[in-house]
Amino acid sequence: MRYYSLSRQADTVDFRAATVAGQAPDGGLYFPAAIPRFTPGFVERLPHLDAGEVAYTVLAPYVGGTIPELELRRICAETVNFPFPVVPVTDHIRALELFHGPTLAFKDVGARFMSRCLGYFSRHETRPLTVLVATSGDTGGAVASGFLGVPGVEVVVLYPAGRVSPVQEQQLTALGQNITALEVNGNFDDCQRLVKQAFRDEALRSRRHLTSANSINVARWLPQQVYYCYGAAQVRATTGQPPVVAVPSGNFGNLCAGLLAYVSGLPVAHFIAACNANAAVPAYLATGQYAARPAVPTLSNAMDVGDPSNFGRILELFRHDYPVIRELLTGYSVSDEETSATIRRVHARTGYVLDPHGAVAFFALDDYLRRHPQAQGLLLETAHPVKFPAAVEPAIGEPVPVPTELQELMRQPKRSILLEPEYEALRAYLLETA
Ligand SMILES: *Cc1c(COP(=O)(O)O)cnc(C)c1O
């Protein structure tokens, strides 16, 4: 499989080069030159296949021989070695729970696959690889956990002091080993600015081999197809219908992976792009015109993205054909008031506790199903509610119990290095520890 840059100035590359580089040298996102098709037999057998087998079948054409079969099978099995239950919430809505991985969010799937691929590709490197990543909460934890104990790789995560939830902070700071947390006295934009400056610093890069764990990396994007295959097949097996799938969306990597699986032949009736007040894509779907906007803060803060990177991949997947995209995809922008009210209402009626991102998707899906009463809905629950207590607990009027898997981590000491939001401070740290 070859990958070309959506900016079309750079050369095409294989999976290995696309994964190691992250972004093409012309600044574009990498995109597969041909979309593989699933065999009809694969789609029929899906409900009976184990997740590792599904992952291998879906991903092998994309990896295209850059990782030997046995190694890739092992990586796939490790990527999806936790459950993805489909849980009924109402008569017509099921939740595909993607939060049973080590950091309780769907980003574990992409981060685990990418970390193991990078570990394989850099196995003969003598210089350690430093993964430098800025996080507003979920990304850093998933990346840190994915790379924990991977030989030859060090992870340095920058996060904004006081702006991540207690669970998220433990997931960044309590792992130890090859993971270092830098607690920046500033906001997420400061963290991102420092990281970008480090990547531009040639003198620093000659001393430390830096790579990003950016969400646009193909090795984070592609494996997300796997749980769509699994979830859609489960709904079809129980109801006889392909589901309407609602995806809480921010940077649109997750939804774009679902669309990719659909183009490859996965039966899905319709997709819903469920957004908070950051509504660039819903506005495009309503009008055919796209305009980036400044990001605004919301309760579902992992989706506070004003100009989603993966939107370009969605356009490319459908050859910029707006009528085709509009036929398959409906956009919603859900307010914080509607999000809180949805968490409260669903909990009161069903006992199910949504996280704020899942609540955005529930609200959108519920509205869509009212107009399409024969359809079956599947919402992607992208994080465990315990990660967002400030949004969830006031709505349900009680604390969210900490899952047993997490209790041990919550007892570990927090270890972080405080950093002023100035580039010299980050640079000094990276040079001292090189
Ligand atoms: C990252 C994240 C999202 C948004 O996913 P995208 O692929 O960026 O659209 C949604 N929900 C949660 C909980 C997240 O962490």
The ligand as a MOL file (V3000), in Angstrom:
LIG
                    3D

  0  0  0     0  0            999 V3000
M  V30 BEGIN CTAB
M  V30 COUNTS 15 15 0 0 0
M  V30 BEGIN ATOM
M  V30 1 C -10.4990 12.5160 21.3550 0
M  V30 2 C -11.8950 12.2940 21.8190 0
M  V30 3 C -13.0100 12.4980 20.9780 0
M  V30 4 C -12.8780 13.0590 19.5880 0
M  V30 5 O -12.3470 12.1130 18.6830 0
M  V30 6 P -11.8570 12.5930 17.2400 0
M  V30 7 O -11.3000 11.3790 16.5940 0
M  V30 8 O -10.8180 13.6570 17.4800 0
M  V30 9 O -13.0420 13.1390 16.5200 0
M  V30 10 C -14.2640 12.1750 21.4630 0
M  V30 11 N -14.4470 11.7130 22.7130 0
M  V30 12 C -13.4070 11.5190 23.5600 0
M  V30 13 C -13.6770 11.0310 24.9290 0
M  V30 14 C -12.0940 11.7860 23.1500 0
M  V30 15 O -11.0700 11.6040 23.9940 0
M  V30 END ATOM
M  V30 BEGIN BOND
M  V30 1 1 1 2
M  V30 2 1 2 3
M  V30 3 2 2 14
M  V30 4 1 3 4
M  V30 5 2 3 10
M  V30 6 1 4 5
M  V30 7 1 5 6
M  V30 8 2 6 7
M  V30 9 1 6 8
M  V30 10 1 6 9
M  V30 11 1 10 11
M  V30 12 2 11 12
M  V30 13 1 12 13
M  V30 14 1 12 14
M  V30 15 1 14 15
M  V30 END BOND
M  V30 END CTAB
M  END
